[in-house]
Amino acid sequence: MSMVRYTRKELNENFSDKQDAEIQRLLAKGTVPDDQLDLSDMPEITDWSNAVRHNQFYRPVKQQTSIRLDADVLAWFKAQGKGYQTRMNEILRDAMIKELKGKYSD
């Protein structure tokens, strides 16, 4: 994921004098290196067993391709409605992961 930065002029935003002063104060303060941050009021998380990812961060690059499918298979996917290509990809990904887990778990 790439970060995009805009100037105030690009955003065409007008800030109040109070907001401008706060922005200038924060910019003048600068940044603090990670090893100098005071995290004493934040408990360290040591148990990540209930953490859920929900594919929020990993987004593989999509590649356009052309494949030949049996007509009845394609009709079945399309009959399920919008998003049939995404469902096809999910099924193929699940099969790939299952095979890779079997290959590397031995």
N, C-alpha and C positions, 0 to 999 in steps of 0.2 A: 504494500500500500504506500502510495506517495503522499507527501504533505504538500498542500497548496497554501500559499500565503498571498494575501491581498493587501494593498495599501488602502488607507481610508479613502483616498481619491478614487481608486478602482471600485470600491463599494459604494461610493457616493453617499457617505454617511456624514451627518453633522452631529457632533457631540457637544454637550453643554460644557461650559467652562469647568464645572466641577468634575465631569467625566474626563476632560482633557488633563486636568491636574492629576487625577488618579492614574491615568495612563502614563504620564510623564514620571510620576513617583515610582511606579512599578518598573518602568524601563530603566530608571536611574539605579534602582536597587540591584539590577543585574540578576544573574543566576547563581545558585549555590551548587557546588559539586555534590554528587550523591553521598559521598562519604562524610559530608559535613551537615547533612540534614538531621534534624532532631526528630526522631520517630518514637520517642519514649512514650508518647501518649497513644500509640497505636499498637495493639497486640499483634505479635507475629503469628501468622497462620502456619500451622505445622501439619494440619490434617486436611488434605485436599481430596479425600475419598468421595465427598459428595459434590465435587466440582463438576459442572456440566458445560460443555463447549458449544453445542448446537451449531457447529459449522460457522461460527461467527467470524473466524479469522482466516481459515484456510479456504481459498477460492482458487481452484486450479484454472489454468488458462484453457479456454475453450478453443478447439480447432475445428474448422469447418471441414467436412469430409463427405464423400458420397459412398453409400453402401447399398448392396442389393439385399432386400429382405423378401421373405415369402409374403405374398399379397394378403393372406389371411392373418399373418402376424401383425403386419402394419395396420390392417383394418381393425384388429382387436385393440391396439394401442390408441388409434385415433378415436375409436368408439368411446373411450374413457374420457374424452374431452380435451380441453386445452391443456397444454403442458405434456403432451405425450412424448416429446423428445427428451424432456427432463426426466420423465419416468424411465425411459429406455436407458438413459445414462446412469440412473440410480441402480437399476437392475444389473447393468454391466459392471458398475463399480463394486457392488456387493459381491458379485461373482469373482471379480479380480482379488478383492481383499480376502475372501474365503480361501481362494487358491494360494495366495501369498502366505497367509497364516499357516496353512497346512504344510507348505513347503519349508517354512523357516521354524516351525515348532518341533520338527523331528530332531 
